[in-house]
Amino acid sequence: MNVVLYYAPVACAMVPYITLTEAGADFQVKPVNMRKREHFAPDYLKMNPEHKVPVLVVDGKPLSQNVAIIQWIARTYPQTKILPTDPWQELQAISMLAWFASGIHPHLGRINAPLNFCDTPGSEQGTIKMAVEKVDENFAIAESLLKGKDYFFGSDFTAPDAHFFWCFRRATQLKIDVAPYKNCNAHYERMQTRTSVKKLLAYEQEVQAEFAKAA
């Protein structure tokens, strides 16, 4: 089986990178330089018309969107328990992945590039303010869910932990005040001690350095 992950630094493509690593999968990584708009290249658009990362290509067949990619990983490597084994908890985990993808990620995008969402002159700060409020609202929910837990489903890592790690990290990069979320911060620090995350962060630095040389 040939598995290739199309990845870009900082982007949510780190979620399947971490999850594939946790699953012990044998996979290749192809960096995508989004600053050079490689995700709009004709060959890339043939593979993924959404022009986004991540894309997971399995034996030549592309799969996009983290919620779907993670389910493929869980089904392909069931012994690693990337998703909870209890059927109801598995559905809860998939629900959580969808929440991070649709309920938090878009607001982070608005903070990062407000003019992509409202081009009215002078609208930037209002767009950012409203998006930050939504991120805070969602982080408050996550704070409650993580109370008394190492990870979202108890003492063991599952895929939602990787996805929330990206959300929380992106919030810190965008200078959102995350100090009030003690449980979320503890989860963020805990995630950074995992071998998979250390590997991802080291790889991210390598790719960023290579992209900087090519600039």
C-alpha positions in Angstrom: 0.0 0.0 0.0 1.4 3.4 -1.0 0.3 6.3 1.2 1.2 9.9 0.5 0.2 12.9 2.5 0.2 16.3 0.9 1.1 18.7 3.7 1.8 22.4 4.2 3.5 23.9 7.3 1.2 25.5 9.9 -1.9 24.3 8.1 -4.3 21.6 9.6 -2.4 19.0 7.5 -0.5 18.4 10.7 -3.5 16.6 12.0 -3.2 13.5 9.7 0.6 13.7 10.0 0.4 13.3 13.8 -2.4 10.7 13.5 -0.6 8.6 10.8 2.5 8.7 13.0 0.6 7.6 16.1 -0.9 4.7 14.0 2.6 3.6 13.0 1.7 4.0 9.3 4.3 3.9 6.6 3.7 7.1 4.6 5.4 9.6 2.4 5.0 13.4 2.8 4.9 15.8 -0.1 5.2 19.4 1.1 3.0 22.0 -0.7 4.2 25.6 -0.8 1.0 27.6 -0.4 2.8 30.9 -0.5 3.8 30.0 -4.1 0.2 28.8 -4.7 1.3 25.3 -5.5 -2.2 24.2 -4.3 -3.6 25.9 -7.4 -1.3 24.2 -9.8 -3.2 22.2 -12.5 -1.9 18.8 -11.4 -2.9 19.6 -7.8 -6.4 20.7 -8.8 -6.9 17.5 -10.7 -6.2 15.6 -7.5 -8.1 18.0 -5.2 -10.4 20.6 -6.8 -10.9 22.1 -3.3 -7.3 23.4 -3.6 -6.7 22.6 0.1 -4.4 20.5 2.3 -4.3 17.9 3.5 -4.9 15.4 0.8 -4.1 11.7 1.5 -3.4 9.6 -1.6 -3.8 5.9 -1.1 -2.6 3.8 -4.0 -3.2 6.7 -6.3 -6.7 7.5 -5.0 -7.0 11.0 -3.3 -9.0 11.6 -0.1 -9.5 15.1 1.3 -10.9 16.6 4.5 -9.5 15.6 8.0 -12.7 14.0 9.2 -12.7 11.5 6.3 -8.9 11.0 6.4 -8.9 10.2 10.1 -11.6 7.6 9.6 -9.6 6.0 6.9 -6.6 5.8 9.3 -8.8 4.4 12.1 -10.2 1.7 9.8 -6.8 0.8 8.3 -5.0 0.6 11.6 -7.7 -0.4 14.0 -5.3 -1.9 16.5 -3.9 1.5 17.3 -7.2 2.8 18.5 -6.9 6.2 16.8 -10.7 6.5 17.4 -12.4 5.0 20.6 -13.4 1.4 20.3 -16.7 1.8 21.9 -19.2 2.5 19.1 -21.0 5.4 20.8 -17.7 7.0 21.8 -16.4 6.5 18.3 -19.4 8.6 17.0 -18.7 11.2 19.6 -15.1 11.4 18.5 -16.2 11.9 14.8 -18.7 14.5 16.0 -15.8 16.3 17.8 -13.6 16.2 14.7 -16.5 17.7 12.6 -16.9 20.4 15.3 -13.2 21.3 15.2 -13.3 21.4 11.4 -16.5 23.4 11.0 -17.0 25.2 14.3 -13.4 26.4 15.2 -11.3 26.3 12.0 -13.3 28.7 10.0 -13.2 31.4 12.7 -9.4 31.0 12.8 -9.4 31.6 9.1 -11.3 34.8 9.5 -8.8 36.0 12.1 -5.9 35.2 9.8 -7.3 36.7 6.7 -10.4 38.8 7.4 -10.6 40.3 3.9 -11.2 36.8 2.5 -14.6 37.0 4.3 -15.6 40.6 4.3 -14.0 43.1 1.9 -15.9 46.2 3.0 -13.4 48.9 3.8 -12.6 49.1 7.5 -14.3 45.8 8.2 -11.1 43.9 9.2 -11.2 44.6 13.0 -14.9 43.9 13.3 -14.5 40.6 11.5 -11.6 39.6 13.7 -13.4 40.6 16.9 -16.5 38.5 16.1 -14.3 35.5 15.1 -12.3 35.8 18.3 -15.5 35.7 20.3 -16.6 32.5 18.5 -13.2 30.9 19.2 -13.5 31.8 22.8 -17.0 30.3 23.0 -15.7 27.1 21.5 -12.6 26.9 23.7 -14.8 27.3 26.8 -16.7 24.2 25.7 -13.4 22.3 25.2 -12.2 23.6 28.6 -15.2 21.9 30.2 -14.7 18.7 28.2 -11.1 18.4 29.3 -11.8 18.9 33.0 -10.1 16.1 34.9 -8.7 14.4 31.8 -5.4 14.1 30.1 -7.1 13.8 26.7 -10.6 14.2 25.4 -11.5 10.5 25.9 -9.7 10.0 29.2 -6.1 8.9 29.6 -5.5 7.8 26.0 -4.7 9.8 22.9 -7.3 9.7 20.1 -7.5 11.6 16.8 -9.6 14.5 18.2 -6.6 15.4 20.4 -4.5 16.0 17.3 -7.1 18.1 15.7 -7.7 20.3 18.8 -3.9 20.6 19.2 -3.8 22.3 15.8 -6.8 24.6 16.7 -5.2 25.7 19.9 -1.8 26.1 18.4 -3.2 28.2 15.6 -4.9 30.4 18.1 -1.7 31.0 19.9 0.0 31.9 16.6 -2.8 34.4 15.9 -2.2 36.0 19.3 -5.5 35.0 20.8 -5.5 35.2 24.6 -5.7 31.6 25.6 -4.6 32.1 29.2 -8.1 31.6 30.7 -8.2 28.0 29.4 -6.2 26.1 32.0 -7.3 22.6 30.9 -6.8 23.4 27.2 -3.3 24.8 28.0 -2.4 21.6 29.9 -3.6 19.5 27.0 -1.6 21.6 24.6 1.6 21.2 26.7 0.9 17.4 27.1 0.5 17.0 23.4 3.9 18.6 22.8 5.5 15.8 24.8 4.3 13.1 22.4 6.8 11.6 20.0 4.4 12.1 17.1 4.1 15.8 17.8 7.8 16.3 18.3 8.4 14.6 14.9 5.8 16.8 13.3 7.2 20.0 14.7 10.8 19.1 13.7 9.6 18.3 10.2 7.6 21.5 10.0 10.8 23.5 10.7 12.7 21.6 8.0 10.0 22.3 5.4 9.8 26.0 6.4 13.6 26.3 6.0 13.5 24.7 2.6 10.7 27.0 1.5 12.6 30.0 2.8 15.6 29.0 0.7 13.4 28.8 -2.4 11.7 32.2 -1.8 
